Amino acid sequence: MKLLQYDHHTPAISRDLIMHANELCRHLRSQMNASDIIPFPRIVIRQLPILLYLADGNLRDKVVLDLGCGSTKSRDNYYSLYEPWLCRVLHKIGAKPIGIDLSIFPPIEEFEAYKIDLLKPDSLCFLPDGYVGLAHANSLFSSPILHKTHGPDCSQRLMDNLLPQLERIVKKNGWFAYSS
């Protein structure tokens, strides 16, 4: 498994992939009914080129694990605006997203989603060896919910717990991309 720590200025991402990601989002918006409009936040349009880059421009049929993907309903409703937009977009473009979050998911999501505390040992044991093509975590290690539930020093413990599990479940030539 290869690691990529990124921010929104990651130099490896070409203009072509950014334009491709924007075009995918425009296309998805045009295909939706007024009642289904998903206002893809800017963060998704910044994350999508990174995943496209790591997937050689094609995410169709790729299993993408999104750690800390967000939920439409959190425990205390304080962070309920952080919804699983990236998983929704990935699903719409033909990828196979698996969303994991500490919060509760409503039963209406069209992608595979789990409520899991990633600080627990073997929290990803349900995923088979070499199953995931890309693992992704945007701001997981600085998540307000994570720090509220596990304390401000949990980021390193989380990384230490996740890396061995990701080494097992991410394909040998796969990636774990995470934002700083």
C-alpha positions as CSV (number, residue, x, y, z in Angstrom):
1,M,0.0,0.0,0.0
2,K,1.2,3.5,-0.9
3,L,0.5,6.6,1.2
4,L,-0.4,10.1,0.0
5,Q,-0.8,12.9,2.5
6,Y,-2.4,15.7,0.6
7,D,-3.8,19.1,0.9
8,H,-5.8,21.2,-1.7
9,H,-2.5,22.3,-3.2
10,T,-1.2,18.8,-4.0
11,P,1.1,19.4,-7.0
12,A,0.7,15.9,-8.6
13,I,-2.9,16.7,-9.6
14,S,-3.1,17.9,-13.1
15,R,-5.4,20.6,-14.5
16,D,-7.0,17.9,-16.7
17,L,-8.0,15.8,-13.7
18,I,-9.4,18.8,-11.9
19,M,-11.4,19.7,-15.1
20,H,-12.5,16.0,-15.4
21,A,-13.7,16.1,-11.7
22,N,-15.6,19.3,-12.3
23,E,-17.2,17.9,-15.5
24,L,-18.3,14.7,-13.6
25,C,-20.0,16.9,-10.9
26,R,-21.7,19.0,-13.6
27,H,-22.9,15.9,-15.4
28,L,-24.3,14.4,-12.2
29,R,-26.1,17.6,-11.4
30,S,-27.7,17.7,-14.8
31,Q,-28.9,14.1,-14.5
32,M,-30.8,14.7,-11.2
33,N,-34.3,15.7,-10.6
34,A,-34.9,19.0,-8.8
35,S,-35.9,17.0,-5.7
36,D,-32.6,15.0,-5.8
37,I,-30.2,17.9,-6.3
38,I,-27.0,17.3,-4.4
39,P,-25.1,20.5,-4.0
40,F,-21.6,18.8,-4.1
41,P,-19.6,21.0,-1.7
42,R,-16.3,22.4,-2.9
43,I,-14.5,19.8,-0.7
44,V,-15.8,17.0,-2.9
45,I,-14.6,18.8,-6.0
46,R,-11.2,19.1,-4.4
47,Q,-11.1,15.4,-3.3
48,L,-12.3,13.8,-6.5
49,P,-9.3,14.8,-8.6
50,I,-7.0,13.2,-6.0
51,L,-8.9,10.0,-6.1
52,L,-9.0,10.1,-10.0
53,Y,-5.3,10.7,-10.0
54,L,-4.6,7.6,-7.8
55,A,-7.1,5.5,-9.9
56,D,-5.4,6.5,-13.2
57,G,-8.4,8.6,-14.2
58,N,-11.1,5.9,-13.8
59,L,-13.0,5.2,-10.6
60,R,-15.6,3.0,-12.2
61,D,-16.0,-0.3,-10.3
62,K,-13.1,0.6,-7.9
63,V,-13.7,-0.1,-4.2
64,V,-13.1,3.1,-2.3
65,L,-13.1,3.1,1.5
66,D,-13.9,6.6,2.9
67,L,-12.9,6.8,6.5
68,G,-14.8,9.4,8.5
69,C,-17.1,10.0,5.5
70,G,-19.8,11.9,7.5
71,S,-23.4,11.2,8.2
72,T,-26.7,12.9,7.8
73,K,-27.4,12.3,11.5
74,S,-24.8,12.7,14.2
75,R,-25.1,11.8,17.9
76,D,-25.6,15.3,19.1
77,N,-26.7,16.9,15.8
78,Y,-24.0,19.5,16.2
79,Y,-22.0,18.2,13.2
80,S,-25.0,17.0,11.2
81,L,-24.1,19.2,8.2
82,Y,-21.1,17.0,7.5
83,E,-22.8,14.6,5.1
84,P,-21.3,11.7,3.1
85,W,-21.1,13.7,-0.1
86,L,-18.0,12.0,-1.5
87,C,-19.5,8.5,-1.1
88,R,-22.6,9.7,-2.8
89,V,-20.7,11.2,-5.7
90,L,-18.5,8.0,-6.0
91,H,-21.6,5.9,-6.1
92,K,-23.2,8.0,-8.8
93,I,-20.1,7.7,-11.1
94,G,-20.0,3.9,-10.8
95,A,-17.4,3.4,-8.0
96,K,-18.1,1.1,-5.1
97,P,-17.8,3.3,-2.0
98,I,-17.7,2.0,1.6
99,G,-18.4,4.8,4.1
100,I,-17.4,4.5,7.7
101,D,-18.2,7.1,10.4
102,L,-18.8,7.3,14.1
103,S,-22.3,8.7,13.6
104,I,-25.5,6.9,12.7
105,F,-26.4,6.5,9.0
106,P,-30.0,6.7,7.9
107,P,-31.2,3.6,5.9
108,I,-31.6,5.6,2.7
109,E,-28.0,5.8,1.5
110,E,-27.4,3.9,-1.7
111,F,-23.8,3.0,-0.8
112,E,-22.4,0.6,1.8
113,A,-22.1,2.4,5.1
114,Y,-21.1,1.4,8.6
115,K,-21.1,3.0,12.0
116,I,-17.7,2.0,13.4
117,D,-15.3,3.4,16.0
118,L,-12.0,3.3,14.1
119,L,-10.0,3.5,17.4
120,K,-11.2,0.0,18.3
121,P,-8.7,-2.8,17.5
122,D,-9.6,-4.7,14.4
123,S,-12.4,-2.2,13.5
124,L,-12.0,-3.1,9.8
125,C,-11.8,-6.9,10.3
126,F,-15.0,-7.4,8.3
127,L,-13.2,-6.3,5.1
128,P,-11.3,-9.1,3.2
129,D,-7.6,-9.0,2.5
130,G,-6.7,-6.9,-0.6
131,Y,-10.3,-5.9,-1.2
132,V,-10.0,-2.1,-1.3
133,G,-8.4,-0.2,-4.2
134,L,-8.3,3.2,-2.5
135,A,-8.7,4.2,1.1
136,H,-9.4,7.8,1.8
137,A,-9.7,10.0,4.9
138,N,-10.4,13.7,4.6
139,S,-9.7,15.6,7.9
140,L,-10.3,12.4,9.9
141,F,-7.4,12.9,12.2
142,S,-8.6,16.4,13.1
143,S,-12.3,15.5,13.3
144,P,-14.2,17.4,16.0
145,I,-16.4,14.4,16.7
146,L,-13.4,12.1,17.1
147,H,-11.7,14.6,19.4
148,K,-14.9,15.1,21.4
149,T,-15.4,11.4,21.9
150,H,-11.8,10.2,22.3
151,G,-9.8,13.3,23.5
152,P,-7.5,15.7,21.8
153,D,-4.5,13.2,21.7
154,C,-6.3,10.5,19.7
155,S,-4.9,11.3,16.2
156,Q,-1.7,9.4,16.6
157,R,-3.5,6.5,18.2
158,L,-5.9,6.4,15.3
159,M,-3.1,6.4,12.7
160,D,-1.3,3.6,14.7
161,N,-4.5,1.5,14.8
162,L,-5.5,2.1,11.1
163,L,-2.2,1.6,9.2
164,P,-1.8,-2.1,9.9
165,Q,-5.4,-2.8,9.1
166,L,-5.2,-0.8,5.9
167,E,-2.0,-2.7,4.9
168,R,-4.1,-5.8,5.0
169,I,-7.3,-4.7,3.3
170,V,-5.8,-2.3,0.6
171,K,-4.5,-3.9,-2.5
172,K,-0.7,-4.2,-2.8
173,N,-0.6,-1.4,-5.4
174,G,-3.5,0.5,-3.8
175,W,-3.4,3.8,-2.0
176,F,-4.3,5.4,1.3
177,A,-4.8,9.1,0.7
178,Y,-5.4,11.4,3.7
179,S,-5.6,15.1,4.2
180,S,-3.4,16.8,6.8
